[in-house]
Amino acid sequence: MDQRTEHQSFPGIIARAVQPQHLIRLFHDGERLIPIMKGVESPDTLFSITRDGQNDQLLASLYQYWQQNYPEAGQPYWTTRSWSMLTWQPLYLAFVCVYSVQAVPPLSQIVQQYNNEGWVAGYSFSQNSKWCEGNTQKLIQCAGRELVDLYEELREQMELHTRIRPGFTRQLLADTVIAVLLRYHNTLPERLSADVVLQHAAWWLESLGLPGKHINTLYCSEEGQWQQMRVSCCMHYRRDDGKYCANCPKNRI
């Protein structure tokens, strides 16, 4: 996204050249949240997935890995798993950037690493990129806009390999953003306290252009802990070794 356009869309956001401490904090806290989410300064370009890159061979490999290793699970699982692998990392990084780094890079320009065995993990950003700064709500707006741009482009590329509807990806995203919010809250409560979870969930859903009704998937347990009941299914139960997740909507049928 053109940074100039971004400033005009979100008054109160300032774009500055990346600061060394931004990357240090991002790499450290990202790996603390998810150990395989390792930031690097110089990516392996041979196995890099980018929004504007020539990703066809890598996306085909990603889809075929799950198709070939779990033939019994069928197309719903292969598609869901491939899409989740392709998109999980930018969303987690968005949370680290908002709540830990307090600055958001151009997430739509992320360089993701594919290990050629079904996993997408590891990332980098250009050393010359400009990062957004502002209050928490503004940073969430900035991150959401970047993720929407990235995901729509990747969805169109993935559609060359499997049928993947916008409604399907949006429902998965709505569940996933709430799940990541809770994981971040539980892992780093000093950065995202229990009393702001609902408000921040609403901000994230709005920033991603998702219906506010998804906030109703959040509830407090008897122990006073935030929990989620999903509305979408990861399809893991379709594998021979699979089962329903504890909060799977199909588990209530």
Stockholm file with secondary structure:
# STOCKHOLM 1.0

chainA/1-253         MDQRTEHQSFPGIIARAVQPQHLIRLFHDGERLIPIMKGVESPDTLFSITRDGQNDQLLASLYQYWQQNYPEAGQPYWTTRSWSMLTWQPLYLAFVCVYSVQAVPPLSQIVQQYNNEGWVAGYSFSQNSKWCEGNTQKLIQCAGRELVDLYEELREQMELHTRIRPGFTRQLLADTVIAVLLRYHNTLPERLSADVVLQHAAWWLESLGLPGKHINTLYCSEEGQWQQMRVSCCMHYRRDDGKYCANCPKNRI
#=GR chainA/1-253 SS CCHHHHHHHSTTCEEEECCHHHHHHHHHHHHHHSTTCCBCSSCCGGGEECTTSCCHHHHHHHHHHHHHHCGGGHHHHHHHHHHHHHHHHHHHHHHHIIIIISCBCCGGGCEEEECSSSCEEEEECCTTCEEEESCHHHHHHHHHHHHHHHHHHHHHHHTTTSCCCHHHHHHHHHHHHHHHHHHHHHHCTTTSCGGGHHHHHHHHHHHTTCCGGGGGGEEECTTSCEEECCSSCCCGGGSTTCCCCTTCGGGGC
#=GC SS_cons         CCHHHHHHHSTTCEEEECCHHHHHHHHHHHHHHSTTCCBCSSCCGGGEECTTSCCHHHHHHHHHHHHHHCGGGHHHHHHHHHHHHHHHHHHHHHHHIIIIISCBCCGGGCEEEECSSSCEEEEECCTTCEEEESCHHHHHHHHHHHHHHHHHHHHHHHTTTSCCCHHHHHHHHHHHHHHHHHHHHHHCTTTSCGGGHHHHHHHHHHHTTCCGGGGGGEEECTTSCEEECCSSCCCGGGSTTCCCCTTCGGGGC
//
